[in-house]
Each structure stands twice: as C-alpha cells, then as structure tokens.
C-alpha cells in the first residue's frame, strides 16, 4: 500500500463530510446575505511574488509553508 498524504496544511473532504460542509456553507451564505455581504471566490493558487511582497522572503510562511511551481508553459 502506498503512503500518499495530503500536503501539509490541507485535508481531504470525503463524501460523508461533504454534506456537512455544504450544509454549513449554505447556512453561512444565508446569514451573510442578510447583512448585505457578497461572496468572492479567489484562486486556489497565487503567484509566489504576491506573498513575498507581503511577508518577505525569509519568513517561516515562505520558507516552510509555501510551494512554488515553475511554469514551463
């Protein structure tokens, strides 16, 4: 059996848990809509430079908690 694990800081949401998340998301969506807030969906990934500007290259966030991919396209 292989030893595949989700990347550090992430978690798989399996089908039996998805229903609970969907319920909670719908509940929260309804509450915030009553107060005039709108939903915003941001990308799952961002350019590394965005975070380097904000937190600096030598912080633990950049050094230990970020993945950088080289785009060869």
C-alpha positions in Angstrom: 0.0 0.0 0.0 1.3 3.4 -0.9 1.8 6.2 1.6 0.1 9.2 -0.1 -0.8 12.1 2.2 -2.4 15.4 1.6 0.1 18.3 1.5 0.8 19.9 4.9 -2.0 22.3 5.9 -4.6 20.6 3.7 -7.2 18.0 4.3 -9.3 15.8 2.0 -13.1 16.2 2.4 -14.7 12.9 1.7 -18.3 12.3 0.6 -19.7 11.7 4.1 -18.1 15.0 5.3 -19.1 16.9 2.1 -22.7 17.0 3.1 -21.9 18.6 6.4 -19.7 21.2 4.7 -22.4 22.0 2.1 -25.0 22.5 4.9 -22.7 24.8 6.9 -21.7 26.8 3.8 -25.4 27.3 2.8 -26.2 28.4 6.4 -23.4 30.9 6.5 -24.2 32.1 2.9 -27.8 32.9 4.1 -26.6 34.8 7.1 -24.1 37.0 5.4 -26.5 37.7 2.5 -29.0 39.1 5.1 -26.3 41.6 6.1 -25.5 42.7 2.5 -22.3 40.8 2.0 -21.5 39.3 -1.3 -19.4 36.2 -2.0 -16.0 36.5 -3.5 -14.1 33.5 -4.9 -10.3 33.8 -5.2 -7.9 31.5 -6.9 -6.8 28.3 -5.1 -3.2 29.2 -6.1 -1.4 32.6 -6.4 1.9 33.8 -7.8 4.7 33.5 -5.2 5.5 37.2 -5.7 2.2 38.2 -4.1 3.2 36.6 -0.8 6.9 37.6 -1.0 5.8 41.3 -1.1 3.5 40.9 1.8 5.5 38.8 4.2 9.1 38.8 2.9 11.3 36.0 1.6 12.8 34.9 4.9 9.6 34.4 7.0 8.5 30.9 8.1 5.4 31.2 5.9 7.5 31.4 2.8 10.3 29.1 3.9 8.2 26.3 5.4 4.6 26.6 4.3 4.6 27.5 0.6 5.1 25.5 -2.5 6.5 27.2 -5.6 6.0 25.7 -9.0 8.0 26.6 -12.1 5.7 27.2 -15.1 7.4 25.8 -18.2 4.5 26.8 -20.4 
